[in-house]
Amino acid sequence: MAALAQPDNDTFMWFYEGADAIDRKTVDLIQAAGQRIWIKGPDALISPLLPELQAACERGVQVIIIGFGTGIQDLKRHPDMQVLPHEGDATVSRGATDVMLTMTTDFDGVLISTRVPGLAPSASYARNRSIIYVVQTLLLHEIYLAEMLTSMGDEIEGRFGKGLARLRKKYRPPGMEKHVLEGS
């Protein structure tokens, strides 16, 4: 029982509310990164972070961005920064993905922030190794998918539809993004 009463320092989830608190935590994580930063989100949420991401590249940190939006081509600010278009063309929008930023730094932390118009910006941060592993695996699969769609997009879309529409129809639950977009 004593072990249950004293959790390890990495078992907690922290919650941030408000743009200033989220921005401060995001920048702190980028500045502290020593090996890698993987980040996924719309260009509008990534653009304000570009000076810090560029500085991370200059420190030798691997920076991989999975981005979408019309300004994705403007995200690459350093020769070592890798920018991959989400799902091969960066134009796919799913509602919730337009307002979410997901970032992992090294193997130390994961931050997921949401900025829904009309709702207070919020974010969750975790240092739990299992949570970090799951999110990094999801981002790694996003990287794989972006690479595959960039090189084999016509063939994949021929089989599964534009934006993988047939797969989405088969597997995606209706209203999946509702809780994010409505804050419920």
Backbone as a chain_set.jsonl record, in Angstrom:
{"seq": "MAALAQPDNDTFMWFYEGADAIDRKTVDLIQAAGQRIWIKGPDALISPLLPELQAACERGVQVIIIGFGTGIQDLKRHPDMQVLPHEGDATVSRGATDVMLTMTTDFDGVLISTRVPGLAPSASYARNRSIIYVVQTLLLHEIYLAEMLTSMGDEIEGRFGKGLARLRKKYRPPGMEKHVLEGS", "coords": {"N": [[0.81, -1.198, 0.0], [1.992, 1.226, 0.654], [3.523, 1.872, -1.56], [1.594, 2.635, -3.379], [0.718, 4.987, -2.272], [2.708, 6.819, -2.701], [3.355, 8.05, -5.501], [5.496, 7.762, -8.395], [7.522, 10.44, -9.724], [6.984, 10.705, -12.424], [4.406, 9.993, -13.013], [2.28, 11.691, -13.193], [-0.236, 13.857, -14.603], [-0.344, 17.014, -15.93], [-2.318, 19.954, -16.079], [-2.955, 22.719, -18.114], [-4.247, 25.978, -18.437], [-5.253, 28.641, -20.468], [-3.734, 30.893, -22.751], [-1.202, 32.115, -22.24], [0.016, 30.521, -20.206], [0.13, 28.049, -21.512], [1.701, 28.662, -23.772], [4.1, 29.376, -22.493], [4.837, 26.931, -21.239], [5.118, 25.298, -23.512], [7.241, 26.552, -24.917], [9.227, 26.317, -22.939], [9.584, 23.521, -22.931], [10.529, 23.077, -25.55], [12.922, 24.546, -25.44], [14.3, 23.045, -23.553], [14.729, 20.633, -24.768], [16.928, 18.083, -25.838], [17.484, 16.116, -27.703], [15.348, 15.389, -29.545], [12.443, 16.777, -31.143], [9.218, 16.243, -31.849], [6.465, 17.292, -33.605], [3.073, 17.963, -34.235], [0.565, 19.59, -36.027], [-1.611, 22.338, -37.014], [-0.459, 24.848, -39.327], [-0.871, 27.441, -38.318], [-0.734, 27.177, -35.536], [1.809, 26.215, -35.173], [3.554, 28.077, -36.325], [4.091, 30.366, -34.52], [5.981, 29.174, -32.9], [8.27, 28.834, -34.317], [10.776, 30.381, -34.107], [11.87, 29.289, -31.72], [11.955, 26.573, -32.391], [13.745, 26.657, -34.523], [16.036, 27.51, -33.163], [16.402, 25.239, -31.62], [17.111, 23.378, -33.598], [19.575, 24.481, -34.285], [20.98, 23.841, -32.02], [21.413, 21.23, -32.477], [19.282, 19.537, -32.173], [16.941, 17.166, -33.28], [14.28, 18.088, -35.278], [11.101, 17.402, -36.207], [8.321, 18.14, -38.049], [4.945, 17.548, -38.467], [2.796, 18.877, -40.439], [-0.093, 20.873, -41.337], [-2.16, 22.871, -43.473], [-2.414, 25.973, -45.295], [-0.03, 27.341, -45.156], [2.136, 25.649, -44.829], [4.528, 25.364, -46.263], [6.038, 27.454, -45.372], [7.006, 26.754, -42.919], [9.468, 25.485, -42.656], [12.392, 26.445, -41.384], [15.014, 25.978, -41.045], [17.84, 24.23, -42.318], [18.104, 21.632, -41.27], [15.649, 21.079, -40.24], [12.836, 19.094, -40.492], [9.974, 19.045, -42.4], [6.942, 17.633, -42.813], [4.171, 17.088, -44.884], [0.989, 16.757, -43.541], [-0.671, 13.768, -43.976], [0.269, 13.654, -46.575], [-0.525, 15.809, -48.274], [-1.143, 18.03, -46.79], [-3.56, 19.344, -46.671], [-5.761, 18.172, -45.559], [-8.439, 18.392, -43.382], [-9.925, 17.907, -40.289], [-11.541, 19.098, -38.444], [-11.243, 18.876, -35.369], [-8.478, 18.537, -35.513], [-7.653, 20.925, -36.522], [-7.378, 22.617, -34.399], [-5.651, 21.598, -32.582], [-2.482, 20.896, -31.1], [0.169, 18.71, -30.975], [2.936, 17.538, -29.214], [6.056, 16.006, -28.657], [8.966, 15.791, -26.668], [12.236, 14.774, -26.664], [12.456, 11.82, -24.826], [11.034, 12.558, -22.743], [8.662, 14.029, -22.281], [5.237, 14.863, -23.108], [3.062, 17.055, -24.735], [-0.155, 18.191, -25.27], [-2.092, 20.476, -26.776], [-5.016, 22.522, -27.032], [-6.828, 24.803, -28.904], [-9.617, 26.113, -29.203], [-11.787, 28.246, -30.872], [-13.671, 30.516, -28.963], [-13.581, 29.031, -26.655], [-11.673, 28.535, -23.642], [-8.181, 28.301, -24.087], [-6.51, 25.187, -23.654], [-4.348, 22.69, -22.213], [-2.673, 19.55, -21.865], [-0.09, 17.97, -20.105], [2.295, 15.439, -19.857], [4.573, 13.236, -18.18], [4.775, 10.591, -17.96], [6.106, 7.507, -18.839], [4.764, 5.514, -20.313], [2.588, 6.879, -21.461], [3.979, 8.784, -22.967], [5.312, 7.066, -24.736], [3.139, 5.955, -26.183], [2.063, 8.264, -27.458], [4.314, 9.119, -28.904], [4.58, 6.927, -30.602], [2.2, 7.169, -32.065], [2.742, 9.626, -33.365], [4.994, 8.824, -34.785], [3.825, 7.004, -36.552], [2.298, 8.831, -37.984], [4.373, 10.161, -39.254], [5.407, 8.072, -40.833], [3.128, 7.63, -42.464], [2.886, 10.113, -43.767], [5.266, 10.114, -45.263], [4.789, 7.847, -46.908], [2.475, 8.657, -48.311], [3.471, 10.876, -49.622], [5.245, 9.726, -51.443], [3.761, 7.67, -52.673], [1.199, 8.524, -53.1], [-0.873, 8.727, -55.127], [-1.442, 6.056, -55.761], [-2.236, 5.04, -53.236], [-4.432, 6.727, -52.625], [-6.038, 6.016, -54.771], [-6.841, 3.525, -54.017], [-7.972, 3.869, -51.418], [-9.346, 6.259, -51.418], [-9.588, 9.892, -51.594], [-7.866, 11.611, -49.099], [-7.969, 9.365, -47.547], [-10.6, 8.519, -47.389], [-12.332, 6.242, -47.551], [-11.303, 4.527, -45.609], [-11.646, 6.136, -43.363], [-14.424, 6.295, -43.278], [-15.011, 3.669, -42.723], [-13.779, 3.155, -40.202], [-13.746, 5.423, -38.465], [-15.387, 6.778, -35.72], [-18.612, 8.349, -35.718], [-18.821, 11.825, -35.032], [-16.497, 11.961, -33.521], [-14.731, 14.042, -32.909], [-16.226, 15.773, -31.407], [-16.136, 16.193, -28.552], [-13.752, 17.569, -28.223], [-14.084, 19.891, -29.785], [-16.362, 21.058, -28.704], [-15.836, 21.276, -26.082], [-16.804, 19.532, -24.215]], "CA": [[0.0, 0.0, 0.0], [2.84, 2.416, 0.706], [3.935, 2.203, -2.931], [0.484, 3.333, -4.017], [0.556, 6.308, -1.664], [3.786, 7.7, -3.133], [3.606, 7.799, -6.928], [6.721, 8.286, -8.992], [7.398, 11.794, -10.264], [6.579, 10.709, -13.826], [3.072, 9.402, -13.187], [1.267, 12.73, -13.148], [-0.677, 14.615, -15.781], [-0.559, 18.396, -15.56], [-3.294, 20.637, -16.923], [-2.692, 24.149, -18.268], [-5.354, 26.711, -19.037], [-4.885, 29.994, -20.856], [-2.698, 30.94, -23.786], [0.12, 32.442, -21.696], [0.561, 29.353, -19.508], [0.425, 27.021, -22.519], [2.849, 29.127, -24.56], [5.286, 29.309, -21.643], [5.209, 25.524, -21.088], [5.559, 24.804, -24.819], [8.579, 27.106, -25.164], [10.147, 25.686, -21.983], [9.874, 22.163, -23.4], [11.377, 23.182, -26.744], [14.247, 24.994, -25.017], [14.952, 22.0, -22.761], [14.949, 19.43, -25.582], [18.32, 17.837, -26.171], [17.636, 15.138, -28.776], [14.34, 15.441, -30.616], [11.127, 17.387, -30.975], [8.258, 15.856, -32.876], [5.32, 18.17, -33.398], [2.028, 17.843, -35.251], [-0.496, 20.565, -35.86], [-1.818, 23.265, -38.126], [0.588, 25.862, -39.474], [-1.16, 28.61, -37.478], [-0.288, 26.918, -34.166], [3.249, 25.943, -35.18], [4.304, 29.277, -36.747], [4.656, 31.154, -33.42], [7.049, 28.421, -32.248], [9.39, 28.658, -35.245], [12.086, 30.829, -33.608], [12.374, 28.32, -30.745], [12.267, 25.335, -33.11], [14.976, 26.926, -35.268], [17.127, 27.493, -32.181], [16.615, 23.83, -31.26], [17.896, 22.794, -34.7], [20.939, 25.001, -34.178], [21.605, 23.106, -30.911], [21.574, 19.846, -32.9], [18.079, 18.769, -31.852], [16.134, 16.754, -34.43], [12.933, 18.662, -35.273], [10.225, 16.908, -37.266], [6.991, 18.745, -38.0], [3.881, 17.03, -39.322], [1.973, 20.076, -40.475], [-1.115, 21.043, -42.356], [-2.595, 24.24, -43.663], [-1.914, 26.589, -46.526], [1.294, 27.917, -44.943], [3.114, 24.628, -44.417], [5.82, 25.574, -46.929], [6.767, 28.484, -44.637], [7.409, 26.255, -41.609], [10.868, 25.04, -42.638], [13.236, 27.603, -41.14], [16.387, 25.545, -40.829], [18.109, 23.105, -43.222], [17.944, 20.348, -40.581], [14.262, 20.923, -39.808], [12.078, 18.302, -41.452], [8.548, 19.37, -42.406], [6.189, 16.663, -43.603], [2.763, 17.464, -45.021], [0.053, 15.8, -42.94], [-1.339, 12.891, -44.934], [0.806, 13.785, -47.919], [-0.784, 17.06, -48.991], [-1.309, 19.087, -45.792], [-4.834, 20.063, -46.783], [-6.841, 17.438, -44.905], [-8.913, 19.011, -42.151], [-10.899, 17.058, -39.619], [-12.213, 19.828, -37.378], [-10.454, 18.919, -34.138], [-7.054, 18.685, -35.814], [-7.389, 22.332, -36.823], [-7.216, 23.375, -33.161], [-4.809, 20.828, -31.655], [-1.047, 20.784, -31.313], [0.722, 17.59, -30.213], [4.39, 17.648, -29.251], [6.887, 15.244, -27.728], [10.35, 16.252, -26.606], [13.093, 13.673, -26.236], [11.538, 10.799, -24.322], [10.753, 13.104, -21.421], [7.35, 14.618, -22.061], [4.286, 15.054, -24.195], [2.128, 18.156, -24.52], [-1.234, 18.283, -26.25], [-2.842, 21.702, -26.499], [-6.214, 22.739, -27.834], [-7.233, 26.213, -28.965], [-10.909, 26.171, -29.882], [-12.38, 29.582, -30.778], [-14.805, 30.61, -28.051], [-13.282, 28.289, -25.43], [-10.357, 28.832, -23.088], [-7.141, 27.365, -24.518], [-6.133, 24.241, -22.607], [-3.31, 21.731, -22.588], [-2.283, 18.512, -20.917], [1.32, 17.622, -20.198], [2.589, 14.226, -19.1], [5.936, 12.703, -18.191], [4.664, 9.151, -17.795], [6.774, 6.838, -19.96], [3.788, 4.796, -21.145], [1.845, 7.874, -22.245], [4.924, 9.324, -23.951], [5.533, 6.04, -25.756], [1.949, 5.858, -27.038], [1.968, 9.461, -28.302], [5.418, 9.082, -29.867], [4.239, 5.918, -31.599], [1.198, 7.778, -32.949], [3.433, 10.593, -34.221], [5.844, 8.069, -35.697], [2.953, 6.505, -37.616], [1.984, 9.997, -38.82], [5.558, 10.373, -40.087], [5.392, 7.009, -41.85], [2.023, 7.863, -43.397], [3.234, 11.27, -44.601], [6.285, 9.661, -46.223], [4.157, 6.953, -47.886], [1.577, 9.417, -49.174], [4.283, 11.739, -50.47], [5.848, 8.966, -52.538], [2.831, 6.74, -53.318], [-0.122, 9.085, -52.849], [-1.881, 8.396, -56.14], [-1.809, 4.646, -55.605], [-2.963, 4.885, -51.969], [-5.74, 7.375, -52.762], [-6.825, 5.217, -55.699], [-7.406, 2.384, -53.289], [-8.701, 4.233, -50.203], [-10.038, 7.527, -51.583], [-8.907, 11.139, -51.218], [-7.847, 11.779, -47.655], [-8.272, 8.053, -46.961], [-12.029, 8.612, -47.082], [-12.966, 4.934, -47.329], [-10.867, 4.046, -44.298], [-12.308, 6.959, -42.342], [-15.827, 5.881, -43.215], [-15.056, 2.329, -42.137], [-13.288, 3.055, -38.832], [-13.867, 6.622, -37.629], [-16.71, 6.924, -35.115], [-19.259, 9.642, -35.981], [-18.722, 12.816, -33.96], [-15.316, 11.693, -32.7], [-14.088, 15.292, -32.484], [-17.216, 16.6, -30.707], [-15.714, 16.568, -27.203], [-12.685, 18.567, -28.324], [-14.592, 21.138, -30.362], [-17.42, 21.641, -27.872], [-15.363, 21.402, -24.71], [-17.61, 18.705, -23.3]], "C": [[0.856, 1.266, 0.0], [3.281, 2.842, -0.686], [2.836, 2.945, -3.667], [0.339, 4.754, -3.503], [1.601, 7.3, -2.147], [4.116, 7.44, -4.6], [4.942, 8.383, -7.373], [6.458, 9.665, -9.567], [6.879, 11.812, -11.69], [5.17, 10.166, -14.057], [1.97, 10.439, -13.284], [0.931, 13.292, -14.52], [-0.938, 16.032, -15.268], [-1.517, 19.025, -16.557], [-2.962, 22.12, -16.925], [-3.899, 24.795, -18.918], [-4.904, 28.141, -19.299], [-3.686, 29.999, -21.786], [-1.311, 31.2, -23.211], [0.774, 31.238, -21.025], [0.964, 28.264, -20.501], [1.649, 27.411, -23.339], [4.144, 28.997, -23.768], [5.764, 27.851, -21.497], [5.755, 24.957, -22.403], [6.979, 25.274, -25.123], [9.599, 26.484, -24.211], [10.55, 24.285, -22.444], [10.791, 22.175, -24.62], [12.797, 23.571, -26.346], [15.014, 23.921, -24.252], [15.291, 20.754, -23.582], [16.423, 19.296, -25.958], [18.524, 16.893, -27.338], [16.634, 15.329, -29.898], [13.089, 16.163, -30.158], [10.298, 16.909, -32.148], [6.994, 16.632, -32.587], [4.345, 18.016, -34.56], [0.972, 18.895, -34.965], [-0.647, 21.435, -37.083], [-0.731, 24.338, -38.141], [0.362, 27.057, -38.552], [-0.719, 28.404, -36.03], [1.212, 26.666, -34.087], [4.057, 27.207, -35.479], [4.861, 30.099, -35.59], [5.832, 30.47, -32.713], [8.312, 28.333, -33.096], [10.723, 29.209, -34.748], [12.697, 29.836, -32.607], [12.751, 27.002, -31.414], [13.55, 25.487, -33.929], [16.177, 26.893, -34.325], [17.432, 26.063, -31.733], [17.434, 23.13, -32.337], [19.35, 23.229, -34.61], [21.702, 24.353, -33.027], [21.836, 21.644, -31.275], [20.397, 18.949, -32.57], [17.357, 18.415, -33.15], [14.735, 17.364, -34.271], [12.185, 18.119, -36.485], [8.84, 17.483, -37.024], [6.083, 17.993, -38.961], [2.843, 18.141, -39.333], [0.907, 20.033, -41.538], [-1.584, 22.477, -42.347], [-1.931, 24.824, -44.891], [-0.509, 27.159, -46.379], [2.362, 26.918, -44.563], [4.488, 24.858, -45.04], [6.655, 26.621, -46.202], [7.293, 27.996, -43.288], [8.881, 25.863, -41.543], [11.78, 26.253, -42.545], [14.697, 27.256, -40.928], [16.636, 24.34, -41.736], [17.891, 21.734, -42.58], [16.527, 20.108, -40.071], [13.512, 20.152, -40.889], [10.597, 18.632, -41.297], [7.852, 18.411, -43.359], [4.738, 17.11, -43.694], [1.862, 16.373, -44.452], [-0.714, 15.064, -44.03], [-0.966, 13.193, -46.382], [0.561, 15.096, -48.622], [-1.08, 18.249, -48.083], [-2.647, 19.799, -45.839], [-5.979, 19.379, -46.057], [-7.182, 18.106, -43.584], [-10.001, 18.133, -41.558], [-11.647, 17.8, -38.52], [-11.335, 19.941, -36.153], [-8.971, 19.112, -34.427], [-6.688, 20.126, -36.143], [-7.063, 23.144, -35.574], [-6.285, 22.69, -32.162], [-3.35, 20.822, -32.089], [-0.548, 19.658, -30.403], [2.234, 17.64, -30.349], [5.02, 16.704, -28.233], [8.303, 15.792, -27.804], [11.185, 15.153, -25.968], [12.184, 12.485, -25.894], [11.065, 11.231, -22.947], [9.333, 13.61, -21.224], [6.526, 14.711, -23.32], [3.325, 16.17, -23.789], [1.106, 18.127, -25.643], [-2.057, 19.502, -25.877], [-3.979, 21.857, -27.495], [-6.591, 24.21, -27.748], [-8.475, 26.329, -29.839], [-11.452, 27.586, -29.756], [-13.62, 29.559, -29.873], [-14.626, 29.842, -26.753], [-11.894, 28.678, -24.935], [-9.337, 27.828, -23.625], [-6.755, 26.45, -23.354], [-5.074, 23.286, -23.144], [-3.13, 20.719, -21.473], [-0.824, 18.175, -21.18], [1.559, 16.394, -19.334], [4.048, 13.848, -19.241], [5.931, 11.19, -18.028], [5.2, 8.446, -19.037], [5.798, 6.112, -20.88], [3.007, 5.753, -22.026], [2.751, 8.45, -23.331], [5.132, 8.324, -25.082], [4.35, 5.951, -26.717], [1.871, 7.057, -27.976], [3.107, 9.486, -29.318], [5.164, 8.049, -30.956], [3.204, 6.458, -32.578], [1.848, 8.784, -33.892], [4.347, 9.885, -35.218], [5.018, 7.494, -36.848], [2.48, 7.637, -38.527], [3.147, 10.289, -39.767], [5.607, 9.327, -41.195], [4.336, 7.285, -42.91], [2.329, 9.035, -44.325], [4.267, 10.885, -45.655], [5.659, 8.783, -47.304], [3.261, 7.725, -48.846], [2.339, 10.363, -50.088], [4.836, 10.961, -51.661], [4.868, 8.075, -53.297], [1.382, 7.221, -53.224], [-1.191, 8.69, -53.843], [-2.371, 6.958, -55.99], [-2.653, 4.429, -54.34], [-4.348, 5.513, -52.065], [-6.63, 6.644, -53.754], [-7.514, 4.054, -54.998], [-8.327, 2.802, -52.147], [-9.451, 5.558, -50.283], [-9.203, 8.706, -51.13], [-8.992, 11.312, -49.704], [-8.202, 10.505, -46.905], [-9.745, 7.925, -46.577], [-12.676, 7.259, -46.798], [-12.546, 4.331, -45.984], [-11.538, 4.834, -43.175], [-13.762, 6.536, -42.167], [-15.961, 4.537, -42.495], [-14.749, 2.335, -40.634], [-13.579, 4.246, -37.922], [-15.269, 6.73, -37.046], [-17.313, 8.291, -35.451], [-19.106, 10.562, -34.766], [-17.514, 12.654, -33.057], [-14.695, 12.975, -32.134], [-14.99, 16.175, -31.625], [-16.724, 17.083, -29.342], [-14.604, 17.617, -27.216], [-13.261, 19.909, -28.753], [-15.636, 21.821, -29.49], [-17.002, 21.789, -26.418], [-16.149, 20.568, -23.723], [-16.874, 17.463, -22.866]], "O": [[0.472, 2.271, -0.599], [3.399, 4.035, -0.965], [3.125, 3.804, -4.501], [-0.12, 5.632, -4.233], [1.405, 8.508, -2.015], [5.048, 6.698, -4.907], [5.441, 9.357, -6.809], [5.317, 10.02, -9.862], [6.374, 12.842, -12.136], [4.79, 9.908, -15.199], [0.808, 10.069, -13.448], [1.719, 13.206, -15.462], [-1.664, 16.223, -14.292], [-1.526, 18.669, -17.735], [-2.717, 22.711, -15.874], [-4.501, 24.234, -19.834], [-4.258, 28.768, -18.46], [-2.75, 29.214, -21.628], [-0.34, 30.578, -23.642], [1.953, 30.964, -21.25], [2.011, 27.634, -20.35], [2.532, 26.586, -23.574], [5.164, 28.563, -24.302], [6.957, 27.574, -21.618], [6.741, 24.221, -22.402], [7.822, 24.48, -25.54], [10.712, 26.158, -24.623], [11.719, 23.909, -22.356], [11.721, 21.374, -24.71], [13.764, 23.0, -26.849], [16.244, 23.888, -24.296], [16.063, 19.91, -23.129], [17.073, 20.267, -26.343], [19.61, 16.854, -27.915], [17.012, 15.422, -31.066], [12.727, 16.165, -28.982], [10.645, 17.148, -33.305], [6.502, 16.634, -31.459], [4.749, 17.948, -35.721], [0.538, 19.073, -33.827], [0.087, 21.296, -38.061], [-0.164, 24.685, -37.105], [1.33, 27.631, -38.053], [-0.363, 29.374, -35.36], [1.821, 26.882, -33.04], [5.144, 27.381, -34.93], [6.02, 30.508, -35.659], [6.593, 31.128, -32.004], [9.326, 27.808, -32.635], [11.742, 28.55, -34.951], [13.899, 29.574, -32.646], [13.751, 26.382, -31.049], [14.349, 24.554, -34.016], [17.213, 26.315, -34.653], [18.59, 25.719, -31.496], [18.35, 22.37, -32.024], [20.256, 22.427, -34.837], [22.933, 24.314, -33.046], [22.393, 20.891, -30.477], [20.501, 17.727, -32.677], [17.181, 19.269, -34.019], [14.087, 17.173, -33.243], [12.578, 18.343, -37.63], [8.264, 17.335, -35.946], [6.416, 17.821, -40.133], [2.105, 18.328, -38.366], [0.983, 19.272, -42.502], [-1.432, 23.201, -41.363], [-1.004, 24.241, -45.453], [0.145, 27.436, -47.385], [3.401, 27.303, -44.026], [5.507, 24.576, -44.409], [7.869, 26.674, -46.396], [7.962, 28.751, -42.583], [9.478, 25.909, -40.468], [11.925, 27.003, -43.51], [15.521, 28.132, -40.664], [15.744, 23.511, -41.911], [17.533, 20.779, -43.268], [16.238, 19.043, -39.526], [13.551, 20.519, -42.063], [10.035, 18.517, -40.208], [8.138, 18.383, -44.556], [4.138, 17.474, -42.682], [1.963, 15.208, -44.837], [-1.329, 15.682, -44.898], [-1.772, 13.015, -47.295], [1.348, 15.482, -49.486], [-1.25, 19.367, -48.571], [-2.849, 20.77, -45.111], [-7.064, 19.95, -45.947], [-6.3, 18.354, -42.762], [-10.896, 17.676, -42.268], [-12.336, 17.161, -37.725], [-10.739, 20.991, -35.916], [-8.277, 19.782, -33.663], [-5.519, 20.501, -36.048], [-6.525, 24.246, -35.68], [-6.144, 23.147, -31.028], [-3.032, 20.753, -33.276], [-0.816, 19.66, -29.201], [2.76, 17.769, -31.454], [4.57, 16.617, -27.091], [8.773, 16.202, -28.866], [10.879, 14.668, -24.879], [11.238, 12.2, -26.629], [10.738, 10.405, -22.095], [8.842, 13.619, -20.095], [7.038, 14.647, -24.438], [2.845, 16.22, -22.657], [1.459, 18.049, -26.82], [-2.648, 19.559, -24.798], [-3.912, 21.391, -28.632], [-6.662, 24.787, -26.663], [-8.398, 26.601, -31.037], [-11.571, 28.092, -28.64], [-14.492, 28.7, -30.006], [-15.437, 29.984, -25.838], [-11.044, 29.1, -25.719], [-9.601, 26.626, -23.62], [-6.685, 26.891, -22.207], [-4.926, 23.101, -24.352], [-3.398, 20.994, -20.303], [-0.383, 18.104, -22.327], [1.076, 16.321, -18.204], [4.68, 14.098, -20.268], [6.996, 10.575, -17.966], [4.791, 8.755, -20.156], [5.987, 6.098, -22.096], [2.786, 5.477, -23.205], [2.336, 8.588, -24.482], [5.127, 8.699, -26.255], [4.54, 5.881, -27.931], [1.637, 6.885, -29.172], [2.888, 9.839, -30.476], [5.503, 8.28, -32.117], [3.313, 6.235, -33.784], [1.546, 8.799, -35.086], [4.457, 10.307, -36.37], [5.468, 7.497, -37.994], [2.282, 7.422, -39.723], [2.939, 10.622, -40.934], [5.824, 9.66, -42.361], [4.607, 7.19, -44.107], [2.067, 8.966, -45.526], [4.152, 11.288, -46.812], [5.96, 8.948, -48.486], [3.28, 7.481, -50.052], [1.904, 10.626, -51.209], [4.889, 11.488, -52.773], [5.118, 7.752, -54.458], [0.451, 6.416, -53.264], [-2.307, 8.352, -53.448], [-3.568, 6.686, -56.081], [-3.659, 3.72, -54.373], [-5.333, 4.91, -51.638], [-7.852, 6.646, -53.602], [-8.626, 3.662, -55.351], [-9.357, 2.165, -51.924], [-10.121, 5.946, -49.326], [-8.238, 8.553, -50.382], [-10.061, 11.174, -49.11], [-8.675, 10.553, -45.77], [-10.087, 7.304, -45.571], [-13.493, 7.152, -45.883], [-13.355, 3.698, -45.305], [-11.947, 4.264, -42.164], [-14.261, 6.433, -41.047], [-16.916, 4.312, -41.75], [-15.384, 1.605, -39.872], [-13.649, 4.075, -36.705], [-16.245, 6.769, -37.795], [-16.593, 9.29, -35.465], [-19.245, 10.128, -33.622], [-17.51, 13.163, -31.936], [-14.194, 12.983, -31.009], [-14.552, 17.228, -31.162], [-16.879, 18.259, -29.012], [-14.529, 18.457, -26.319], [-12.96, 20.941, -28.154], [-15.776, 23.043, -29.538], [-17.735, 22.364, -25.613], [-16.163, 20.861, -22.527], [-17.41, 16.664, -22.099]]}, "num_chains": 1, "name": "protein.A"}
